[in-house]
Amino acid sequence: ALDAVVSGLELDNNECRRQLLYNRIVAYEHLGDFEKARELCAQYLVDYPSDEDMAREYNFLKTR
């Protein structure tokens, strides 16, 4: 799944970019790589600061 997300992000399609970034964070979380998921989540929130769901996810990841 992570490979598919990375491939999709390389296409630079703004329409799907936000969802792909979200899915990449979830994929790292499911892999148990909370540090990478937290880092990507912080980057995501720079681009989409009004996403309250991701802000909650970031708070969760900071505890892992």
C-alpha positions as protocol buffer text, in pm:
chain_id: "A"
residue {
  index: 1
  type: ALA
  ca { x: 0 y: 0 z: 0 }
}
residue {
  index: 2
  type: LEU
  ca { x: 282 y: 238 z: 86 }
}
residue {
  index: 3
  type: ASP
  ca { x: 443 y: 183 z: -255 }
}
residue {
  index: 4
  type: ALA
  ca { x: 114 y: 269 z: -428 }
}
residue {
  index: 5
  type: VAL
  ca { x: 82 y: 591 z: -226 }
}
residue {
  index: 6
  type: VAL
  ca { x: 438 y: 696 z: -306 }
}
residue {
  index: 7
  type: SER
  ca { x: 379 y: 625 z: -676 }
}
residue {
  index: 8
  type: GLY
  ca { x: 61 y: 830 z: -668 }
}
residue {
  index: 9
  type: LEU
  ca { x: 237 y: 1124 z: -503 }
}
residue {
  index: 10
  type: GLU
  ca { x: 496 y: 1120 z: -780 }
}
residue {
  index: 11
  type: LEU
  ca { x: 219 y: 1192 z: -1031 }
}
residue {
  index: 12
  type: ASP
  ca { x: 171 y: 1533 z: -865 }
}
residue {
  index: 13
  type: ASN
  ca { x: -206 y: 1531 z: -909 }
}
residue {
  index: 14
  type: ASN
  ca { x: -332 y: 1798 z: -670 }
}
residue {
  index: 15
  type: GLU
  ca { x: -679 y: 1647 z: -672 }
}
residue {
  index: 16
  type: CYS
  ca { x: -565 y: 1333 z: -494 }
}
residue {
  index: 17
  type: ARG
  ca { x: -258 y: 1467 z: -315 }
}
residue {
  index: 18
  type: ARG
  ca { x: -425 y: 1539 z: 20 }
}
residue {
  index: 19
  type: GLN
  ca { x: -579 y: 1191 z: 44 }
}
residue {
  index: 20
  type: LEU
  ca { x: -254 y: 1026 z: -61 }
}
residue {
  index: 21
  type: LEU
  ca { x: -59 y: 1217 z: 204 }
}
residue {
  index: 22
  type: TYR
  ca { x: -313 y: 1107 z: 463 }
}
residue {
  index: 23
  type: ASN
  ca { x: -291 y: 744 z: 346 }
}
residue {
  index: 24
  type: ARG
  ca { x: 89 y: 755 z: 365 }
}
residue {
  index: 25
  type: ILE
  ca { x: 70 y: 862 z: 730 }
}
residue {
  index: 26
  type: VAL
  ca { x: -175 y: 582 z: 806 }
}
residue {
  index: 27
  type: ALA
  ca { x: 47 y: 329 z: 627 }
}
residue {
  index: 28
  type: TYR
  ca { x: 350 y: 422 z: 838 }
}
residue {
  index: 29
  type: GLU
  ca { x: 135 y: 405 z: 1149 }
}
residue {
  index: 30
  type: HIS
  ca { x: 20 y: 52 z: 1058 }
}
residue {
  index: 31
  type: LEU
  ca { x: 382 y: -45 z: 997 }
}
residue {
  index: 32
  type: GLY
  ca { x: 459 y: 64 z: 1352 }
}
residue {
  index: 33
  type: ASP
  ca { x: 687 y: 347 z: 1237 }
}
residue {
  index: 34
  type: PHE
  ca { x: 527 y: 612 z: 1457 }
}
residue {
  index: 35
  type: GLU
  ca { x: 826 y: 845 z: 1430 }
}
residue {
  index: 36
  type: LYS
  ca { x: 795 y: 864 z: 1050 }
}
residue {
  index: 37
  type: ALA
  ca { x: 416 y: 894 z: 1072 }
}
residue {
  index: 38
  type: ARG
  ca { x: 452 y: 1180 z: 1322 }
}
residue {
  index: 39
  type: GLU
  ca { x: 705 y: 1358 z: 1098 }
}
residue {
  index: 40
  type: LEU
  ca { x: 480 y: 1325 z: 792 }
}
residue {
  index: 41
  type: CYS
  ca { x: 179 y: 1435 z: 992 }
}
residue {
  index: 42
  type: ALA
  ca { x: 357 y: 1752 z: 1100 }
}
residue {
  index: 43
  type: GLN
  ca { x: 443 y: 1825 z: 735 }
}
residue {
  index: 44
  type: TYR
  ca { x: 83 y: 1758 z: 633 }
}
residue {
  index: 45
  type: LEU
  ca { x: -45 y: 2007 z: 890 }
}
residue {
  index: 46
  type: VAL
  ca { x: 183 y: 2278 z: 747 }
}
residue {
  index: 47
  type: ASP
  ca { x: 4 y: 2237 z: 413 }
}
residue {
  index: 48
  type: TYR
  ca { x: -344 y: 2176 z: 556 }
}
residue {
  index: 49
  type: PRO
  ca { x: -358 y: 2350 z: 896 }
}
residue {
  index: 50
  type: SER
  ca { x: -738 y: 2351 z: 912 }
}
residue {
  index: 51
  type: ASP
  ca { x: -765 y: 1969 z: 906 }
}
residue {
  index: 52
  type: GLU
  ca { x: -893 y: 1903 z: 1258 }
}
residue {
  index: 53
  type: ASP
  ca { x: -897 y: 1524 z: 1213 }
}
residue {
  index: 54
  type: MET
  ca { x: -529 y: 1523 z: 1126 }
}
residue {
  index: 55
  type: ALA
  ca { x: -453 y: 1757 z: 1417 }
}
residue {
  index: 56
  type: ARG
  ca { x: -611 y: 1496 z: 1648 }
}
residue {
  index: 57
  type: GLU
  ca { x: -410 y: 1224 z: 1476 }
}
residue {
  index: 58
  type: TYR
  ca { x: -93 y: 1425 z: 1530 }
}
residue {
  index: 59
  type: ASN
  ca { x: -171 y: 1457 z: 1901 }
}
residue {
  index: 60
  type: PHE
  ca { x: -219 y: 1080 z: 1912 }
}
residue {
  index: 61
  type: LEU
  ca { x: 110 y: 1017 z: 1731 }
}
residue {
  index: 62
  type: LYS
  ca { x: 299 y: 1241 z: 1971 }
}
residue {
  index: 63
  type: THR
  ca { x: 212 y: 994 z: 2247 }
}
residue {
  index: 64
  type: ARG
  ca { x: 361 y: 698 z: 2061 }
}
